[in-house]
């Protein structure tokens, strides 16, 4: 192994964030062990990496123990979009909790550093705005995703206190960009697919609820800085873009960027849908020197270009295509693209 080169385990490495994490680490000259059970990740995301001698793929479910030799762990394994984590909520909780225990036990045995990808969902439907790391949240205690991630954070800090381990915890806010699945149910991918296919864009509860959207390369840079920060910086640290937009504003931006004639239609607001979500990133700025650099308009343009190529490669007629007017299509039956 070359000087400075590490062998790094990335769980969920074939998922949206995991793919970008693997590529960045490979670009830095590290060896990567990508672990994924492909429940939500896709082989397509990592296909171009399979011939890289520094990249190794292991099909494995993190709810079972893993015995490998590595120098560092990024624990990114967990369904992140509502459609996926609500499909099998028991497995979602197992992935968050049992997965965290298994990865922490591995890091403990090897005496290595481990980073946990937590989520802004730990704040629930916040009554403090924007959300700082010392806010305890307003969470539905029977939500598998929210509570699973909160328990995982507890486990990380219990291992830190009890076993003096080197841990990092990142609270990730809404992230978007290349390698998202068109059927993952996240608002950015939903809107872009609907607009490109000429369908109505669906907002809920009038679309007045707010979100903050971080482009994926900015997010990965934040994780990079956190993992390589001094030992005493454990987190949790918010990683997200503090720019705040209503869901309706996002829909309008997507329609403008795609040039679609799609309309915005309203549906009833789902239960537990947060009314506001915006990170306070003062801690990331102070401790990591990190701040996102890509604004929403630029990030959406890049993401639209990605989805245009993806949908076209799978024969989906889109606005602007000659065969679009005579075709009937929908964004929902795209699961085979994932």
NUKOLLO-585606 format. One record per residue: x, y negated, z of N, C-alpha, C, O in turn; residue in one letter. Coordinates in steps of 0.001 Angstrom, whole numbers, plus 524288, in hexadecimal, padded with zeros to 5 digits. Layout:
BEGIN
XYZXYZXYZXYZa/...
END
This chain:
BEGIN
80349804AE800008000080000800008036A7FB2380000807437FAE6802E0x/802107F73D7FCCE805257F2817FC54804BA7EF2A8013A800FE7EFA180439x/808947EBCE80203808947E84F8067A803B57E4D580662802A47E24680274x/800C97E4BC80AA47FC137E18A80AF57F7347E41D808CB7F2E07E22080978x/7F7E77E89A806297F36C7EB50803F47F0AF7EE8C808227F33A7F14680B2Bx/7EB867EE3C808487E8767F13C80C0F7E4F17F516809387E39B7F45F804A8x/7E37B7F92C80C067DF607FCB380A2A7DA797FB2580D207DA327FBA7811E6x/7D6947F93C80A367D2037F6C080CA77CD097F9C580B527CBF67FAF2806C9x/7CA107FAF980F5D7C5117FDA080EBC7C0BB7F99080E497C0407F61B81198x/7BD937FA0380A287B9067F6A7809697B4357FA238093B7B3517FCD580559x/7B1137FA1D80D697AC367FD1680D467A81E7F9E480A587A80E7F51880AA4x/7A4B87FC9B807847A10D7F9CF804227A3E87F74B7FF967A2287F3577FD7Bx/7A8517F9977FE107ABBF7F72D7FA2B7A9A07F6FF7F4AB7ABC17F4357F161x/7A5717F9EB7F38C7A3137F9BC7EE5E79E447F6387EE4279B8E7F5EB7EA4Dx/79D397F3927F298798D17EFFB7F2D179A3E7EAA27F0BB79E8E7E9CE7EEC5x/796997E70B7F12A7974A7E1BD7EF1F79C1A7DF1B7F17A79FAF7DDA07EEA1x/79C357DE867F69D7A0B57DC007F91D7A57D7DF857F9107A9DD7DDAE7F84Cx/7A4AB7E49B7F9E17A90C7E83B7FA167AC3C7E8517F5227B1077E8A17F550x/7A9947E80A7F0A67AC557E7FE7EBA57B0057E3567EB437B4897E3E37E9B3x/7AE0C7DEBF7ECB67B1507DA0A7EC837B5C67DA5D7F07D7BA1E7D8947EF72x/7B4AC7DCAA7F5107B8C07DD3C7F8FA7BD187E0D47F7067C1B57DFAB7F7BDx/7BBA47E52F7F48F7BF817E8D67F2737C2D67E63D7EE3B7C79C7E6D27EE34x/7C0607E36C7EABB7C34A7E0EF7E67B7C71E7DCD97E8897CB8A7DC857E6ADx/7C5767D9C47EC537C8EF7D5C67EE6F7CDA77D84E7F1177D2107D6847F06Cx/7CCBE7DC677F40E7D1047DF0A7F6C87D4BB7E1B67F2FF7D9797E1AA7F3CCx/7D2987E40C7EEDE7D5EE7E6637EAD17D9537E2347E8457DDEE7E3147E735x/7D6FE7DDA97E74D7D9E77D9517E4F97DE4A7D76F7E8777E2147D5217E69Bx/7DDCA7D8697ED957E1E17D6ED7F14A7E6017DB307F1E27E9BC7DA977F4DBx/7E54C7DF887EF027E9357E3AC7EF027E86B7E7F27F3047EBF57EB167F3E2x/7E3CF7E8297F5877E2D87EC1B7F9857E08C7F1197F7247DE4C7F1047F2E4x/7E12A7F56B7F9F77DE8F7FA4A7F8997D9187FA317FAFC7D8677F8797FF6Cx/7D53C7FC087F80C7CFCF7FBD07F9E07CD72801407FA1E7CDB78043E7F65Cx/7CB1E8027E7FE997C7D78071C7FF137C23A805247FF587C08A8030480350x/7BF62805DF7FB1D7B9F1804197FAB07B6608088C7FC5B7B66480CBB7F9FCx/7B353807A0800747AFB380B938027C7AA1D809BE801937A8AA8056E80321x/7A70380D037FF137A18F80B967FDFB79E70810907FD1D7A07A814597FAF5x/799808109B7FEC579620815197FDAA7926A813F97F92178F23817397F7C8x/792F680F577F6CA78FEF80DB27F23778A1280D827F337786F780E517EFA2x/7888E80C737F80A782FA80BB77F91478127806827F6D677CC58061D7F4E6x/784718028E7F715783327FD807F49B787A47FBA37F11D786B47F8A97ED74x/78C697FD4C7F223790BD7FC067EEAB790587FF1B7E99E78D76802F17E955x/793387FD767E5A1792EB8001A7E099798588013D7DE7379BFD7FE2F7DF30x/798D4805A57DBCF79DC7807247D95F79F58803387D52B7A3F9802547D439x/79B63800DE7D2A379C867FD017CE9779FD57F88C7D0B67A32D7F6807CDEDx/79EF77F7047D5967A1D47F2A97D7E87A7B37F39C7D8287AACB7EFF67D7AAx/7A93B7F8907D8EE7AEC57F9BD7D9CF7B1307FCEC7D5687B5AC7FE9D7D5CCx/7AE327FDC07D12F7B0088012B7CCFC7B55F7FF837CAE07B8BE802CB7C9E1x/7B6187FA747CA367BAFF7F8947C7F87BF8F7F90D7CBBD7C40F7F8657CA2Dx/7BE747FA317D0B37C2A27FAB07D4997C48D8004B7D5227C8AF801327D76Ax/7C1A3804117D3147C2CB809927D4117C80A80B4E7D1E07CA6280EF97D3E9x/7C9EC808C17CDC87CEF880A317CB877D389807667CE1B7D80E808657CCCDx/7D25F803E97D1C07D689801167D4707D913804C07D8797D658806C97DBDEx/7DE338059F7D82D7E0C0809467DBD87E07B8078D7E18D7E16380AB07E515x/7DF3E802927E2757DECA800A57E7D07D9438013E7EA067D8477FFEC7EE8Ax/7D5AC8033F7E6CD7D02C803977E85F7CE88809447E8E57CF7880C737E56Ax/7CC0F80A7F7ED4C7CA1580FC87EE3C7C46A80F737EFFE7C31480C437F356x/7C118812BC7EDC07BB89812D77EF0E7BA42817BB7F2257BBC181C0C7F0A5x/7B7788170A7F67E7B5B881B707F9AF7AFE581AE77FA8E7AE16817077FCC2x/7ACF381ECC7F8D37A74881EBD7F9B97A642820C47FF407A757825498007Cx/7A42A81D59802807A38781EBA8080779F7681B2B80A8479F11816918092Ex/79C7581D5480E1F798A181A5E8112279B10818FA8166879CB781C6F81950x/79B48813EE817A179E008123C81C6379B3B813D18216179D6581327825A0x/79680815E2820FF793F0817CF825BC7968381CD2827AF7954681EB182BF0x/79A1A81F028249379D3D8237C826307A2DE821AF827047A4B281E3982439x/7A59D823ED82ABE7AB048224C82BC27AE77822E8826F17AD71826278238Bx/7B28581FC3826B97B62481FD9822537BBAD8201D824897BD0981D2D82817x/7BED18239D8226E7C4248244B824567C7EF8234D81FD77C904826C781CB3x/7C9E781E9281F997CD9781CFD81B8B7D1E2819BD81E207D1748183E822ADx/7D603818AD81B287DA4C8156F81D1A7DA5D8105581A007DB65810598154Ex/7D94680C0381C9E7D92F806DD81A187DB86802D981DD17DC7A803F882265x/7DC6D7FE2781BC77DECD7F9F781EE27DAE77F5C0820807DC1C7F275823C9x/7D6357F5DB81E2D7D26B7F1B081F1F7CD207F39681D357CCD57F6C58199Dx/7C8E57F1A081F9D7C3A67F34C81E157C0167EE9081D637BFD87EB1E820BCx/7BD547EE79818FA7B8F17EAE18182B7B4017EE318185C7B32E7F17B814F3x/7B0BB7ED6181C477ABE97F06181CB77A76A7ED4B81A3D7A4EA7EA1381CCBx/7A6757EE56815407A2697EB938124D79DB67EF058112179A0A7ED4C80E8Bx/79DC57F3D5812FC799B67F7948118B794987F67A8145E794527F6E181927x/790947F51A8117478B407F4978137E787D67F23D80F36789807EE9180C96x/783167F44780E7177F8D7F1C180ABD77EB97EC1880C5D77DD67EAFA810F4x/77F047E8818089377ED17E2EF809E2779F87E025807DD7789B7DBFA809D7x/7775A7E259803FE772B77DFBD801E376DCD7E2318044176DCB7E6D38058Bx/7699A7DF14804D6764DB7E1138076A762BD7E6208050D761407E9AD807EFx/762947E6827FFE07607A7EB3B7FD687637A7F0077FF39761287F41780055x/768A67EF8D7FF8876BDE7F410800DD76BCD7F54D806B176B607F9DD80829x/76C377F14E80A1176C637F2B080F9C767017F3ED811D6766A67F64181607x/762CE7F26F80F2475D937F3DA810E875BD47F92B80EBD7581E7FB7D810BAx/75E7C7FB1480AB175D048000E8084075DAF8049780C0F75A5A8080D80C53x/761FC8049780F037630A808B6812D57652980619817BC769E080630818AFx/761B3803C081AE176383800AB81F5C76687803CD8236676A02801B1825F6x/76540808D1824047682A80C0C827C176DD480C94825EF7717580C138290Cx/76E8C80D99820E3773DB80E1081ECE776B7808D681F0D77B75808B181FD6x/773D78048A81E62776397FF5A81ED8778857FE918244677CEF7FCBF824D5x/775807FFF3828457776C7FF6D82DA077C0C8030F82E9C77FE18018983115x/77BAB807D782CAB7800480B8082D4D785008096782AC67893C809D182D04x/7847B807288261D7890C805198236678B87800AE826857904C8007482711x/788447FD288289578A547F8C782B9F78CDD7FA90830B1791257F8D383206x/78A3C7FE088338578BFD7FF72838CB78FE180400838AD7944E8037283A77x/78E3D8087783697791CA80CF68365B7967A80BC3832DE79ADC80D62833FFx/79582808E982E9F799D38077382B2D79DCD8041982DF67A282804DD82D58x/79BEB800578311079F7A7FCFF8340F7A2A18003B837F57A75B7FF7E83876x/7A009803CE83AB87A2C78071283E8F7A70580A5383BEA7AB6880AA983DDBx/7A5B380CB8837797A98281007834CD7AE3180CF4832D87B2A280EC483333x/7AD348084F830C87B18B8052982EDC7B4C2802E5833557B9868026F832E7x/7B22C8017C8379E7B5047FF9383C307B85F803EB83E947BCC9802F58403Ax/7B649808A683EC37B95780D08840CF7BE2280E1383D627C25A80F4B83F57x/7BD6980D93838497C1D880E46834BA7C5F180A0D8359E7CA9B80B2D835F3x/7C42A8052E836017C7D2800DA836F27CA808016F83C357CF1E8003383CBCx/7C7A98034A840107C9EE8041F845477CE3080847845147D2628079384752x/7CD1F80C96842687D0F9810CA8420C7D5E880EFA83F447DA4081055840D0x/7D52D80BDE83B1A7D9A180A26837F47DC328053683A167E06D803B48385Fx/7D98C802A983DE97DB817FDBA8401F7DC217F99183BDB7E0467F73583B42x/7D7E47F8BF838EA7D8017F50B834967D38E7F11B835117D0047F1C283841x/7D3C87ED16831EA7CFE47E8E5831DA7CB287EA8382E9D7CBAA7ED3282AA8x/7C68B7E8D48305B7C1BB7EA1C82D967BE397E55382D5A7BDB07E2758312Cx/7BBD57E480828CF7B8357E01C828037B2BF7E236827267B1F37E5D882419x/7AF047DFEA829D87A9817E14F8294D7A6A47DD31826237A6D97D88C8275Fx/7A3F47DEEF822057A0947DB7781EFF79B487DB4C821A8797F67DEA8820C1x/79A817D75A824F1795727D68782763792397D2F6823D27938C7D24A81F3Fx/78E1E7D0BD825D478A6F7CDF882274787CA7C97982554787677C97882A1Fx/786027C5B382258782F47C16C8249777DB57C356826A077B0F7C0878297Dx/77C2D7C8178252E777407CA428271D777527CAF482D0B773317CB8B82F70x/77BEE7CAE682F6E77C1C7CB55835217799F7C695837BB7785C7C6C983C5Ex/778E17C248834D27764E7BDA6836FA770637BE008368276D967BAE7838E4x/76E6E7C1CA8336E768D07C262832C97665E7BDA78302F768907BB7782C82x/761C77BC108321D75F237B75A83041760BD7B2F2833EE75E217B20F837DFx/764F77B02C832BA767787ACC98369B764407A7FE8380F761727A5CB834D5x/764B77A67083CFB7625D7A18D83EC67669279D7283FAE765627990A84132x/76B7C79EE183EC276FE779B4083ED1771E279ACC8393B772A979EBD83697x/772B3795F88376E7740679531831F1777F4790B9831527771E78C828337Bx/77C417918E82E6477E2C7968882C4177FFC79A268309978050798898351Ex/7812979F0282F46782417A2E4833417881E7A3278348878B497A46F83127x/7898A7A1ED8397278EF47A29983B3B78FA97A81B83D7C78BDA7AACB83EACx/7947C7A9B283E097959A7AF0283FE3793D77AFFD8457F792E07B478846F4x/793677ABE0848AC791CD7ACB784E1E78BDC7ACCA84ED6789F37AD298533Cx/788F57AC7084A85783447ACE984AD2781D17B2B184B04783A17B5BF847C6x/77E917B43984ECA77D497B9B684F96779007BBBD84BFA7782E7C07684BA6x/7764E7B84D84951772927BA078456976D047BAAF8475A76BE97BA6384C06x/7698A7BB9984397763F07BC558448C762467C0ED8411D7603C7C03B83CD0x/763347C5A284324763107CA5383FE475E9B7CDF48415A75D547CE9B845F1x/75C407D05183D5A7586D7D47783E2D75B627D9538401475E8F7DB6E83D24x/75A747DB2B844DD75D907DF79846FE75C767E4C08448A75F1C7E88F845CFx/7589D7E5188410B7579D7EA1F83E7D758F97E9F0838B2756EE7ED038359Dx/75C6B7E6578373675E617E61B831DC763687E9488317B7673A7E80E83422x/763767ED4F82E41767F47F0E082DF776CEC7EE1282C3F7711C7EF0B82E66x/76C817EAA5828717712B7E80A8266E773437E41482A58777EA7E41582B8Dx/76FD67E0B182C55771877DCA582FFD773D77DF0B834EE778227DDA383695x/770F47E2AB83742772B67E4F583C2D777627E88A83B6B77AC07E8E383ED5x/7779F7EB33836FA77C1E7EE88835E3781207EB6283599785267ECFD837B0x/780E37E6E183300785787E3878328C786DC7E106837C978B777E057838FFx/782F27DFA983ADE784057DD6984008786A87E17E8438878A477E04084671x/784D37E652843397873B7EA7C8464578CD57EB758447B790467EC5E847B6x/78DC57EB4783F5E793097EC0983D4D796C27E7DF83F6779B347E90B840CEx/794EA7E30583F9D7982B7DEDE841D77996F7E00C8478F79DE17DF6484944x/795807E1C884A7D796547E32884FFA79A807E7618507879DFB7E705853C5x/79A217EB5584D3479DF57EF9084D587A3747ED9384C3C7A72E7EF2D84ED2x/7A3FA7EA21848737A9207E815847237AB847E54184BC97B0227E5EC84CF1x/7A8637E21D84E6F7AA857DF34852D57AB377E2A1857B17AE947E18085AEFx/7A81F7E6C08583F7A9007EA7285C7C7AE1E7ED6185BAE7B1167EE1E85F64x/7AF2F7EF10856DA7B4297F1AD855B17B8B37EDDF856817BCDD7EF658585Cx/7B7E27E9008551F7BBEE7E4FD855D37BD367E44385B977C1C57E41885D1Ex/7B9147E3D585ECB7B9E77E2F3864627BBF97E7DC867247BF707E78E86A76x/7B9CE7EC53865B57BB237F11D868827C0437F38B866AA7C33A7F5AF869C9x/7C1477F3308618D7C5D47F5DE85F5F7C9F77F22A85D367CDD87F3DF85AF0x/7C91A7ED0A85DF27CCED7E91E85C307CE247E9A0856587D2A57E930854BAx/7CA1E7EA8B853407CAD47EB3B84D997CB107E60284AC57C9637E1FD84CCFx/7CD2B7E6278460D7CD747E185842B67C8AF7E17283F287C8567E47E83B75x/7C4FF7DDEE8404E7C01B7DDCA83D507BF327D86A83AF07C12F7D47683CD2x/7BC1C7D864836B87BA4C7D39E834347B48F7D470832CC7B3277D884830ACx/7B13E7D09C833F87ABAC7D10D832BC7AA007CC4982F8F7AA627C7DA83162x/7A8237CD4182ACA7A6447C915827557A05A7C95B826EF79E297CD81825DEx/79DC37C4EF827CA7981B7C4A5826F07972E7C2548218A797E97BDA8820ABx/795907C5AF81DF4795227C44A8187278FAB7C2308174878BBF7C4B28187Dx/78F797BD98814EF78A807BB498133B789817BCBF80D7C78CD47BF2180AF6x/784E97BB4A80B777835B7BCD08062E787D07BC1180246789F37B7CB801B8x/789257C0457FF9F78D6D7C03C7FBD978B6A7C2527F6A4788057C5B97F682x/78D857C0447F26178BC07C1D57ED2E790577C1AE7E967794767BF867EAA1x/78F9A7C4017E4C3793B87C3D17E0D9794047C8D07DDAC7906B7CC017DDBDx/798507C9767DAE87991B7CDF37D787798DD7D30D7DAA379A657D34C7DF30x/796DE7D7247D7FF796567DC6B7DA28791AD7DD187DDC77912E7E1277E04Ex/78E407D9307DE15789417DA227E0AF786097DDED7DD627868D7DE057D89Bx/782BE7E1067DFE877F2E7E46D7DD0477A477E15F7DB88778597DE447DEA7x/7783F7E2357D6D67738C7DF5A7D53D76EAD7E1057D83476AC27DE3B7D833x/76EE27E5867DABA76A447E7897DD7F76AED7E74F7E364768277EA0D7E634x/76E927E4147E55D76FAB7E4517EAF776BE07E11D7EE4576C187E1617F311x/768707DE207EBD8764707DB517EEC4766457D6397F125763317D3987F3BDx/76B3A7D4B27F05B76D0D7CFB47F26D76AF87CB4F7EF0176A087CC097EA58x/76A437C6D17F155767817C2A47EE9576A757C0BC7E9BF767FE7BF977E5C8x/76F9C7C05D7E9F3772857BE677E56C7721A7C22E7E0DE770EB7C08D7DC81x/773097C72C7E1C9772AB7CAFC7DD8376D137CB717DB9276C3C7CBF77D6DDx/7693E7CB427DF09763BF7CB6F7DD667627A7C6F37D9AF7605D7C7C97D572x/763CA7C22D7DB50762827BD967D82D7653E7BDAE7D2E6762D77BC817CEE7x/76A367BF0F7D2D876D1E7BF057CDE976AEE7C31D7CA2776A317C2017C588x/769E67C7D37CC1A767A77CBE57C8BD7624B7CA457C6B4761247CAE27C214x/75F107C8367CA29759DB7C6957C87B75A307C2527C45A757477C2717C087x/75DAB7BE967C51475E2C7BA4C7C1567603B7BC3A7BC1A75E377BAB17B804x/764377BF937BC29766857C1877B74C762B77C4ED7B440762E77C5207AF73x/75F3E7C79C7B71575B727CAFF7B47D7564E7C8307B360752917CA907B182x/756267C31D7B487751887C0057B34D74CEF7C0F67B6D97487A7BFDE7B56Ax/74DFC7C3037BB8B749C07C40C7BF407491A7BF7E7C30B74C817BC207C37Fx/744A87BF787C5C1743D67BB897C9C6747A57BC6F7CE4A748E07C0E27CFA3x/7497A7B82B7D09574CD27B87D7D52C749607B86B7DA09746297B4E77DAB1x/74A0B7BC457DD6A746AD7BCED7E1E9749117BA757E6C574D497BBFF7E87Ex/746557B69E7E8F5747ED7B4677EE03743C57B5E87F1FB73F637B74A7F08Fx/7452B7B5A17F6F0741977B7487FB0F740A07B2C97FEDB744367AFF380059x/73BB97B23A8005B73A4F7AE3B8042673B507A8BA8023D73C5B7A53E80563x/73B057A7DE7FD2B73BE17A2AC7FAF47418B7A1887F98B742A779DB57F6D9x/745207A4D27FB5974AA47A41E7FA0074D5179FC87FD037517F79DFA7FB77x/74AEF79E138015874D3C799D8804597516C79BA180834754437986680A5Cx/751D47A0D080918755E57A2BF80C9875B477A1C880A2975BD77A1D180562x/75F2A7A0EF80D6C7645979F7F80B6A7684B7A3EC80C20767DE7A72C80FA5x/76C257A3E48089D7708B7A782808EB775787A49B8073E775367A074804D6x/779F07A6E08089077EF97A4CE806F4781C77A91A803F8782467AD79805EAx/7839C7A7EA7FF4A7859D7ABF07FBC578B717AB487FAD778D3A7A72F7F90Fx/78E637AF657FC13794167AF4B7FB91795B27B2B17F6F8794187B7367F698x/798E27B0847F37479AC27B3A07EF0B79EA97B7A67F10C7A1AE7B6957F4A3x/79E917BC4C7EEB17A1467C0C87F0E77A7277C0067F16F7A96B7C1F37F537x/7A9B77BD527EDD67AF647BCA77EE517B0CB7B93A7F2FA7B4D57BA077F575x/7AD797B5687F42B7AE4E7B2477F8E37ADCB7B5AC7FDBC7B0E97B5408015Fx/7A9DB7B9087FDC57A8FA7BC798023A7ADAA7C00E803167AF6E7C0BC80782x/7AFAC7C2597FEDE7B41F7C5EC7FF447B8EF7C3148014B7BBFC7C54980449x/7B99E7BE3E7FFAF7BDFA7BB1B801B27BD707BA57807987C14E7BA8680A72x/7B8A07B97C809697B7B67B8E780EFD7B9077BDE0812027BB677BDA18162Fx/7B77B7C26780FE47B8C87C75C8126A7BEAA7C82F8128A7C0C87CA1A81668x/7C1477C6BF80E567C6F37C73480DF97C9957C413812537CD087C6078150Bx/7C7EA7BF42812EB7CA377BBD8816DD7C9187BDCB81C697CC747BD8581FD7x/7C45D7BFC081D3C7C3077C1BB822627C6477C688823C17C8687C6E18280Dx/7C6AB7CA3A8201F7C9AE7CEF5821367CF607CDC38226B7D1C87D067825A2x/7D18A7C9D281FE07D70E7C88F820877D8067C4278246D7DC507C1FE824A8x/7D40D7C2D8827767D4957BEBC82B627D75C7C0D8830377D7D27C597830D3x/7D93D7BD60833B17DBE57BF15838767D8937C2C383BBE7D3C77C2BD83B66x/7DB267C5E283EE47D8AD7C9FA842087D4447C7ED8456E7D05A7CA9C84633x/7D4DC7C3308477B7D0FC7C12A84B357CBFB7BF418488E7C82E7BE0684B3Bx/7CBE97BEFD8435A7C7247BD6D840877C41D7C26083F2E7C5717C52683B7Bx/7C01B7C36C8422C7BD0C7C837841757B7DF7C73B83EB67B5B97CACB83C4Cx/7B5D37C27583F087B0887C17083D567ACD07C257841DF7AE877C2C084658x/7A7B87C2A7840CB7A5807C24E83B897A6217BCE2839287A5CF7B8EC83BDDx/7A70B7BCCD833FE7A7A37B7EA831207A3EC7B7F282C7E7A3CD7BBAD82976x/7A0E17B3C182BF479D607B32E827797A0877B270822797A40A7AF298223Ax/79F387B58B81E7B7A1837B4DC8194B79CFF7B41E8157B79A297B7D08144Ex/79C597AF5C813927980D7AE3081005798827A89C80E0E79BAC7A59281006x/795687A74C80A3F7956C7A205808147914A79EC180AE678CB77A03C80AF3x/792CD79A5B80D3E78F03797508104878B1C7943780CFE78784791DB80F26x/78BC07942E807DA787EC7918A8048C7829A794228051B78221798DF80473x/77E9A7910F806507796D7933A8078277590791D9803307752A78D538019Cx/772B8795C78014776EEC795087FD12769E8797F57FE6476A0979C10800E5x/76584795D07FCAF760AB798CA7FD35760A179D037F8FD7635279C997F506x/75D917A1057F9EB75D1B7A5407F61375ACC7A32B7F0FD75C3B7A4F47ECC3x/7574179F6F7F1607550879D1D7EC9F7593079A1C7E9897594879A4C7E4BBx/75C9C7975A7EC56760E5794A57E9A97646E798887E6CC76628797827E26Dx/7657D79CFC7E949768A47A0FF7E6BF765F77A2E77E1C57687B7A36F7DDB5x/760E47A3EE7E21575DF97A5B87DD7875E4A7A1B67D91475F0F7A3237D48Dx/75DB779CC97DA5B75DFB798A87D66776367798637D3E5763DE7978F7CF2Ex/7677A799177D70C76CCF799157D4EF76DA279D9D7D12676FF179CEF7CCFCx/76BBF7A2397D29B76C657A6D07CF447698D7A6107CA0C76BA97A7637C5EFx/764D47A3F77CA35761E37A2FF7C563764CC79F197C1ED7651479FD07BD2Ex/766F179B037C445769CD797107C14176EC0799547BED876FEA7983D7BA4Ex/771A779C6B7C1C17769C79E907BFD4775B27A29E7BB92778A27A2CD7B7C4x/771AF7A5DB7BC23770A27A9E47B83776DB77A7C67B37976DA87AA437AF5Bx/76B4D7A3397B4047681C7A1277AFC8763097A4297AF18760AD7A40E7AAE8x/7615E7A6D57B33375CAF7AA107B2EC757C47A6B57B33D757CE7A26B7B568x/7538D7A8C47B10674E757A6437B16F74B357A8D07B5CA746787A8087B615x/74DB97ABC67B90E74B0B7AE697BD5F748757AA787C0FD74A4F7A6127C198x/744267AC1B7C361741767A8E17C73A742BA7AADF7CCB27446D7AF527CD61x/741E07A78C7D0897429F7A9057D5FB73D447AA427D84A739C17A6FA7D83Fx/73CAE7AF077DA4D737B67B09F7DC9C7388A7B1CD7E26073CBE7B37B7E3FFx/734727B0E37E56E734E07B1617EB1C732377B64F7ED1272E237B7DE7EB0Fx/734887B8BE7F0FE732567BD507F393732817BC707F97E735707B9177FB4Fx/72F6F7BF5F7FC8C72F827BEB380240734E77BFD180488737C07C32B80296x/736447BCFF808A373B5C7BD9080B1F73BA27C2BD80E167382B7C3DC81139x/73FB17C5EE80D2A740357CAE381004741287C9FD815D4742E87C5CF8176Fx/73FFB7CDF2818EF740E97CDB681E93746C47CD4F81FA8749EB7CFC581CFDx/7482F7CA3A8238C74D937C99B8255F751217C6CF8217C755E57C6EF8221Bx/74EF37C45281D8A7523D7C175819DF754027BC5881C6C750B77B91281DAAx/759287BB8F81D4075AF27B6D381FF6759837B1E181CFA759C67B1BE8182Dx/757FF7ADD581FD8756857A8E981D5075B467A5AF81BCC75B1B7A2B681806x/75F8A7A64781EC1764537A35981DAE7690B7A6E481E6C769117AA4E821CEx/76CFD7A60A81B40771D37A90081BE67763F7A5B3819B17769E7A4E7814F6x/779987A3CB81D2A77E067A08E81B8F782757A14281F78781A07A0B18242Bx/787227A27B81D9B78B687A3568215078DFC79E438231978EBC79AA282009x/78F4A79E1C82807792ED79A2F829F97985679CA18294F7997D7A09282BCFx/79BAB79A63825FF7A0BB79CD4824DE7A552799D7827467A9C479A5A82584x/7A437796BE82B477A86B793C182DC27ACBD7974D82FDB7B158795F082F9Ex/7AB3B79BE0831EC7AF1F79F7D8340C7B29A7A1A682FB67B7587A20983066x/7B04F7A30D82B457B3647A507826DA7B7167A0D7824CD7BB8B7A1FA82367x/7B53B79C07824A17B88D797BA822D67BD1F796DD826957C19079615824E8x/7BC017970382B9E7C003795DB82F887C3EC79A538301D7C8A4799668303Ax/7C20179F2E8307B7C56D7A397831AC7C7C07A63082CDC7CC0B7A85882D1Cx/7C4F77A6018287E7C6C47A8BA823CA7C86B7A50781F727CAC17A6B681B99x/7C73979FF2820077C84779C4781BC97C51D79D97816F87C6D779CB181293x/7C06679FC1817CF7BD2D7A1A2813707B86179E3F812B47B5CA79CB381672x/7B74579D2780DD07B26879AA080C3E7B14179C42806A77B4D479C5680370x/7AC5B79D948055A7AB2B79F36800007AC3479AE67FC167ABA7796487FD51x/7ADB879C6C7F74F7AF2E798997F3527AB90798A17EE977ABC1795027EB6Dx/7A84479CA07EE077A4EC79D207E96079F5779BA57EACF79CEB79E207EE23x/79D4C7978A7E83E797FD795D27E97B793F67995F7E6E47954979CAB7E3A6x/78F16798A77E85D78AF979C347E6A478A3F79C1D7E0B9789907A03D7DE59x/78A61797837DE497899F7973D7D8A078DC679A5C7D5BA78C8579D567D22Ax/792BA799B37D73C796FB79C7B7D4A1796927A2577D59A797427A5787D205x/795737A3D07DA75794F57A95A7DBB1790777ABEF7D8C5790F67B05D7D6F9x/78C157A92D7D84A7879E7AB577D56E788DD7AC0A7CFA47873F7AFE67CD47x/78BB57A85E7CD5A78D2F7A8E27C7D3790687ADD37C6F878F7F7B0B67C33Bx/794267AEC97CA6A797627B3827C9F3794147B86F7CAA1794DD7BC4D7C7E1x/7906A7B8467CE4478D387BCDA7CF677895B7BDE37CAFC788557C2667C9ACx/7873C7B9CD7C8B8783B87BA6C7C437786A37BCFB7BFB27848C7C0807BD2Dx/78B6F7BB437BEA178E957BD8D7BA7078F6A7C3607BB6578F207C6837B7C2x/790707C4CC7C03D7912E7CA527C19E78C377CD767C09278C797D1A17BE31x/787B37CB867C251782DC7CE697C198781337CE9D7BBDC77EEC7D27D7BA25x/7824D7CA897B8ED781317CAAE7B350784067CF397B0C4781B27D2317ADC9x/789097CFC47B1EE78C217D4007AFA278A317D9527B188789E27DD077AE7Bx/788E57D9B37B686787257DEAB7B8B7781F57E0687B657781667E4EB7B4C6x/77E377DCE57B6137791B7DE3E7B3EE7796D7DF6F7AE1D776DB7E3057AC34x/77C9B7DC677AB4B77D2C7DD4C7A5B077FBD7E2927A4A377E4E7E5477A0EDx/783837E4077A7DF786277E90F7A732782707EDA37A7F87836F7F1EF7A60Fx/77E287ECB97AAC277A537F0DA7ABAD7755F7F0137A86F7713D7F2317A9ADx/775DF7ECFB7A43C771AA7EC947A07076CEB7E9947A229768B47EA4979FF4x/76D7B7E6337A617768FF7E3277A7DF768627DE3D7A48B76BF27DB047A460x/763F27DD9A7A1E4763147D8DA79ED3762667D41F7A25375F4B7D4317A5FFx/765527D0037A12A765377CB5F7A480763B07C6947A15E763907C6A979C8Fx/762877C2687A432761387BD817A1A3765AD7BC0979DF776A427BC6C79F60x/764507BA5F79950768457B8FB7957C769787BD64791B476B617BC6278D68x/768657C24D793317693C7C6AB78FA4764D47C6DF78B9D7605D7C59178CD4x/766107C87B786E5762297C8B5782C375DC37CC8478407759417CB99782A2x/75F147D0C5786A775B167D4BB787B5758117D3AE78CB9754B97D6C778E42x/759467CF3C78F51756D57CE217945D750E67CD79793E574DF97CF8E79717x/74F1D7CA8F78FE3749947C94378F787461D7CE1578EFC741A77CE0E790C8x/748257D23678C92744E17D6D578BC0745C07DB0678FE6743597DF2F78FB9x/7492F7D9E87939A74A697DDDE79790747607DCD879C8F745E97D86979DB4x/7467C7E0DC79F69744457E0587A4A9748217E2E27A85F749AA7E7617A7A2x/749A87E0087AC4A74D8E7E21B7B00174CA27DFC67B554749B27DC037B5EAx/74F0F7E1F07B91274EB87DFFD7BE70753E57E0B07C11E757087E3F77BF88x/754D47DDB17C51A759BC7DE137C7EF759BB7E29E7CBC175DDF7E4137CDB8x/755367E4E47CCDD755147E8E07D0E7757737EE227CF4275A497F06E7D265x/756737F0357CA757589C7F55F7C93875E497F5137C76475F967F70F7C335x/761A17F2A17CA787671F7F2237C90676A8A7F56E7CC9976F497F4AE7CCC2x/768377F9097CF7176B387FBFD7D33E76F877FF2B7D0AA77387800317D320x/76ED1800BD7CBD2772CD803DE7C932777978009B7C7D777BA9802C67C679x/7772F7FB767C83177BA97F8207C70477F677F8107CB9D784197F74B7CAE9x/77D5F7F8DC7D0527808A7F84C7D503785177FC0D7D54A7880F7FBF67D912x/
END
